[in-house]
């Protein structure tokens, strides 16, 4: 069984909305499981990055490939897989 996979989206406009990211990921064959845009508590604007969780590593890799070169609000996005946390021994 495949484990969930997380994607880090960088170079995100501070004004980017969740709806824009969801719409972009709707173009992929995978299913967006969750989305988080960390916000600056002082300005309530995004901090320039987001995390997207996909159902599997394969879906995440395909989404990164499918969405390579995409832009939101005129900013070309960078995407990479987030390494899973290593469990303590």
C-alpha positions, -999 to +999 in steps of 0.1 A: +000+000+000+014+034-010+019+060+017+007+096+014+031+121+000+036+158+006+046+184-020+062+217-011+051+245-034+076+274-034+078+309-049+041+312-042+026+347-043+016+360-009-018+367-023-024+332-037-057+316-027-064+280-019-089+279-048-061+287-072-040+258-060-069+234-060-079+244-095-043+239-107-041+204-091-075+195-106-055+192-139-036+162-126-047+126-125-041+124-087-064+135-059-055+164-037-059+151-001-051+183+018-037+218+013-020+242+038-009+277+031+011+290+061+002+326+069+021+355+085+001+362+117+008+400+114-004+405+079-026+374+074-010+369+040+006+337+028+043+332+036+053+323+000+049+286+002+023+259+006+021+222+014-001+198-006-008+162+004-015+136-022-028+100-017+004+084-029+040+090-038+032+081-074+004+107-075+027+133-060+055+126-085+030+127-115+015+160-102+050+176-100+057+165-135+023+175-149+025+210-133+061+218-141+063+254-153+029+264-139+024+299-125+000+316-101-004+354-100+025+357-125+050+337-104+065+305-117+061+279-090+087+254-078+076+220-065+094+193-047+086+162-026+088+166+011+110+139+026+091+119+052+102+124+088+124+096+101+110+078+131+130+080+163+146+047+174 
